[in-house]
Amino acid sequence: MEFFHNHVLSIILLTPLVGALLALFVPREFDNFHRIWGNLFGILGIIVALPLLWWFQPDSLQKYQFVESFDWIPSIGAKYTLGIDGISFLLIFLTVLLGAISILSAWSAIKPRNPAA
């Protein structure tokens, strides 16, 4: 649980990417699988972000919370750094919620092309 708490922002960021990469290995003919898989990872994004509701402290004196910082390419001094403040806290939930809604709403909107047309 400590790993999840320390890296929650990276997990939220990478959850849709993992779902998309895994879906690449499923043949195109399995339409329903891709729909279910997309919805599963859309909902998983919301579930992964939910603990932020309890862990975020709006009255904290820290400028950023849940800060993660790692050397990415040390030879050029590039770093991977994430952290959230009050506005980005709200934007995270807006993003995961709208992402899940848009995936769910595309369930019947996306149709395969008709090669005869």
DOTOR-722573 format. One record per residue (C-alpha): residue number from 1; residue in one letter; chain; x, y, z. Coordinates in Angstrom, 1 decimal. Example, Ala and Ser with C-alpha at 12.3 -4.5 7.8 and 13.67 -1.06 7.14 Angstrom:
2
<r pos="1" code="A" unit="A" X="12.3" Y="-4.5" Z="7.8"/>
<r pos="2" code="S" unit="A" X="13.7" Y="-1.1" Z="7.1"/>
***
This chain:
117
<r pos="1" code="M" unit="A" X="0.0" Y="0.0" Z="0.0"/>
<r pos="2" code="E" unit="A" X="2.9" Y="2.3" Z="0.7"/>
<r pos="3" code="F" unit="A" X="4.1" Y="1.9" Z="-3.0"/>
<r pos="4" code="F" unit="A" X="0.7" Y="2.9" Z="-4.2"/>
<r pos="5" code="H" unit="A" X="0.5" Y="5.9" Z="-1.9"/>
<r pos="6" code="N" unit="A" X="4.0" Y="7.1" Z="-3.0"/>
<r pos="7" code="H" unit="A" X="3.4" Y="6.6" Z="-6.7"/>
<r pos="8" code="V" unit="A" X="-0.3" Y="7.3" Z="-7.1"/>
<r pos="9" code="L" unit="A" X="0.1" Y="10.0" Z="-9.7"/>
<r pos="10" code="S" unit="A" X="2.3" Y="7.8" Z="-11.9"/>
<r pos="11" code="I" unit="A" X="-0.2" Y="4.9" Z="-11.6"/>
<r pos="12" code="I" unit="A" X="-3.1" Y="7.3" Z="-12.6"/>
<r pos="13" code="L" unit="A" X="-1.0" Y="8.5" Z="-15.5"/>
<r pos="14" code="L" unit="A" X="0.0" Y="5.1" Z="-16.8"/>
<r pos="15" code="T" unit="A" X="-3.2" Y="3.1" Z="-16.3"/>
<r pos="16" code="P" unit="A" X="-4.8" Y="4.1" Z="-19.6"/>
<r pos="17" code="L" unit="A" X="-1.4" Y="3.5" Z="-21.4"/>
<r pos="18" code="V" unit="A" X="-1.2" Y="0.0" Z="-20.0"/>
<r pos="19" code="G" unit="A" X="-4.7" Y="-0.8" Z="-21.1"/>
<r pos="20" code="A" unit="A" X="-4.1" Y="0.5" Z="-24.6"/>
<r pos="21" code="L" unit="A" X="-0.8" Y="-1.4" Z="-25.0"/>
<r pos="22" code="L" unit="A" X="-2.4" Y="-4.6" Z="-23.9"/>
<r pos="23" code="A" unit="A" X="-5.3" Y="-4.1" Z="-26.3"/>
<r pos="24" code="L" unit="A" X="-2.8" Y="-3.9" Z="-29.2"/>
<r pos="25" code="F" unit="A" X="-2.2" Y="-7.6" Z="-28.8"/>
<r pos="26" code="V" unit="A" X="-5.9" Y="-8.6" Z="-29.4"/>
<r pos="27" code="P" unit="A" X="-7.0" Y="-9.1" Z="-33.0"/>
<r pos="28" code="R" unit="A" X="-9.3" Y="-6.5" Z="-34.5"/>
<r pos="29" code="E" unit="A" X="-12.1" Y="-9.0" Z="-35.0"/>
<r pos="30" code="F" unit="A" X="-12.9" Y="-9.1" Z="-31.3"/>
<r pos="31" code="D" unit="A" X="-15.0" Y="-5.9" Z="-31.2"/>
<r pos="32" code="N" unit="A" X="-16.7" Y="-6.6" Z="-27.9"/>
<r pos="33" code="F" unit="A" X="-13.5" Y="-7.4" Z="-26.2"/>
<r pos="34" code="H" unit="A" X="-12.0" Y="-4.1" Z="-27.1"/>
<r pos="35" code="R" unit="A" X="-15.2" Y="-2.3" Z="-25.9"/>
<r pos="36" code="I" unit="A" X="-15.2" Y="-4.1" Z="-22.6"/>
<r pos="37" code="W" unit="A" X="-11.4" Y="-3.7" Z="-22.2"/>
<r pos="38" code="G" unit="A" X="-11.7" Y="0.1" Z="-22.8"/>
<r pos="39" code="N" unit="A" X="-14.5" Y="0.5" Z="-20.4"/>
<r pos="40" code="L" unit="A" X="-12.7" Y="-1.6" Z="-17.8"/>
<r pos="41" code="F" unit="A" X="-9.6" Y="0.6" Z="-17.9"/>
<r pos="42" code="G" unit="A" X="-11.7" Y="3.7" Z="-18.0"/>
<r pos="43" code="I" unit="A" X="-13.4" Y="2.7" Z="-14.8"/>
<r pos="44" code="L" unit="A" X="-10.1" Y="1.5" Z="-13.4"/>
<r pos="45" code="G" unit="A" X="-8.8" Y="5.0" Z="-13.9"/>
<r pos="46" code="I" unit="A" X="-11.5" Y="6.4" Z="-11.7"/>
<r pos="47" code="I" unit="A" X="-10.9" Y="3.7" Z="-9.0"/>
<r pos="48" code="V" unit="A" X="-7.2" Y="4.4" Z="-9.0"/>
<r pos="49" code="A" unit="A" X="-7.8" Y="8.1" Z="-8.5"/>
<r pos="50" code="L" unit="A" X="-10.4" Y="7.7" Z="-5.8"/>
<r pos="51" code="P" unit="A" X="-7.9" Y="7.5" Z="-2.9"/>
<r pos="52" code="L" unit="A" X="-6.8" Y="11.1" Z="-3.7"/>
<r pos="53" code="L" unit="A" X="-10.1" Y="12.2" Z="-2.3"/>
<r pos="54" code="W" unit="A" X="-9.1" Y="11.1" Z="1.2"/>
<r pos="55" code="W" unit="A" X="-5.3" Y="11.6" Z="1.0"/>
<r pos="56" code="F" unit="A" X="-5.3" Y="15.2" Z="-0.5"/>
<r pos="57" code="Q" unit="A" X="-5.1" Y="17.8" Z="2.2"/>
<r pos="58" code="P" unit="A" X="-6.4" Y="21.2" Z="0.9"/>
<r pos="59" code="D" unit="A" X="-5.2" Y="23.1" Z="4.0"/>
<r pos="60" code="S" unit="A" X="-1.7" Y="21.8" Z="3.8"/>
<r pos="61" code="L" unit="A" X="1.1" Y="24.3" Z="3.8"/>
<r pos="62" code="Q" unit="A" X="3.0" Y="22.4" Z="1.1"/>
<r pos="63" code="K" unit="A" X="2.8" Y="23.9" Z="-2.4"/>
<r pos="64" code="Y" unit="A" X="2.5" Y="20.5" Z="-4.1"/>
<r pos="65" code="Q" unit="A" X="1.4" Y="17.1" Z="-2.7"/>
<r pos="66" code="F" unit="A" X="2.2" Y="13.5" Z="-3.8"/>
<r pos="67" code="V" unit="A" X="5.5" Y="14.7" Z="-5.4"/>
<r pos="68" code="E" unit="A" X="7.4" Y="12.1" Z="-7.3"/>
<r pos="69" code="S" unit="A" X="10.8" Y="13.0" Z="-8.7"/>
<r pos="70" code="F" unit="A" X="13.3" Y="10.7" Z="-10.4"/>
<r pos="71" code="D" unit="A" X="16.3" Y="11.1" Z="-12.6"/>
<r pos="72" code="W" unit="A" X="15.1" Y="10.2" Z="-16.1"/>
<r pos="73" code="I" unit="A" X="18.2" Y="10.9" Z="-18.3"/>
<r pos="74" code="P" unit="A" X="20.9" Y="11.8" Z="-15.8"/>
<r pos="75" code="S" unit="A" X="23.5" Y="12.5" Z="-18.5"/>
<r pos="76" code="I" unit="A" X="21.5" Y="15.6" Z="-19.7"/>
<r pos="77" code="G" unit="A" X="19.9" Y="16.4" Z="-16.3"/>
<r pos="78" code="A" unit="A" X="16.4" Y="15.4" Z="-17.3"/>
<r pos="79" code="K" unit="A" X="14.0" Y="14.5" Z="-14.5"/>
<r pos="80" code="Y" unit="A" X="10.6" Y="12.9" Z="-14.2"/>
<r pos="81" code="T" unit="A" X="8.6" Y="15.0" Z="-11.7"/>
<r pos="82" code="L" unit="A" X="4.9" Y="14.9" Z="-10.8"/>
<r pos="83" code="G" unit="A" X="3.0" Y="16.7" Z="-8.1"/>
<r pos="84" code="I" unit="A" X="-0.5" Y="18.2" Z="-7.7"/>
<r pos="85" code="D" unit="A" X="-1.9" Y="21.3" Z="-6.2"/>
<r pos="86" code="G" unit="A" X="-5.6" Y="22.2" Z="-5.6"/>
<r pos="87" code="I" unit="A" X="-6.5" Y="22.9" Z="-9.2"/>
<r pos="88" code="S" unit="A" X="-4.7" Y="19.9" Z="-10.7"/>
<r pos="89" code="F" unit="A" X="-6.4" Y="17.8" Z="-8.0"/>
<r pos="90" code="L" unit="A" X="-9.8" Y="18.8" Z="-9.5"/>
<r pos="91" code="L" unit="A" X="-8.5" Y="18.4" Z="-13.1"/>
<r pos="92" code="I" unit="A" X="-7.4" Y="14.8" Z="-12.4"/>
<r pos="93" code="F" unit="A" X="-10.9" Y="13.8" Z="-11.5"/>
<r pos="94" code="L" unit="A" X="-12.4" Y="15.7" Z="-14.4"/>
<r pos="95" code="T" unit="A" X="-10.0" Y="13.8" Z="-16.7"/>
<r pos="96" code="V" unit="A" X="-10.7" Y="10.3" Z="-15.4"/>
<r pos="97" code="L" unit="A" X="-14.4" Y="10.9" Z="-15.2"/>
<r pos="98" code="L" unit="A" X="-14.8" Y="12.4" Z="-18.7"/>
<r pos="99" code="G" unit="A" X="-12.4" Y="9.7" Z="-20.1"/>
<r pos="100" code="A" unit="A" X="-14.6" Y="6.9" Z="-18.7"/>
<r pos="101" code="I" unit="A" X="-17.8" Y="8.6" Z="-19.9"/>
<r pos="102" code="S" unit="A" X="-16.4" Y="9.1" Z="-23.4"/>
<r pos="103" code="I" unit="A" X="-15.3" Y="5.5" Z="-23.7"/>
<r pos="104" code="L" unit="A" X="-18.7" Y="4.3" Z="-22.5"/>
<r pos="105" code="S" unit="A" X="-20.5" Y="6.6" Z="-24.8"/>
<r pos="106" code="A" unit="A" X="-18.5" Y="5.3" Z="-27.8"/>
<r pos="107" code="W" unit="A" X="-19.8" Y="1.7" Z="-27.2"/>
<r pos="108" code="S" unit="A" X="-22.3" Y="1.8" Z="-30.1"/>
<r pos="109" code="A" unit="A" X="-21.1" Y="4.9" Z="-31.9"/>
<r pos="110" code="I" unit="A" X="-18.0" Y="3.3" Z="-33.5"/>
<r pos="111" code="K" unit="A" X="-18.8" Y="0.9" Z="-36.3"/>
<r pos="112" code="P" unit="A" X="-16.5" Y="-1.0" Z="-38.6"/>
<r pos="113" code="R" unit="A" X="-16.2" Y="0.3" Z="-42.1"/>
<r pos="114" code="N" unit="A" X="-18.1" Y="-1.4" Z="-44.9"/>
<r pos="115" code="P" unit="A" X="-15.5" Y="-2.4" Z="-47.5"/>
<r pos="116" code="A" unit="A" X="-18.2" Y="-2.7" Z="-50.2"/>
<r pos="117" code="A" unit="A" X="-19.2" Y="0.9" Z="-49.9"/>
***
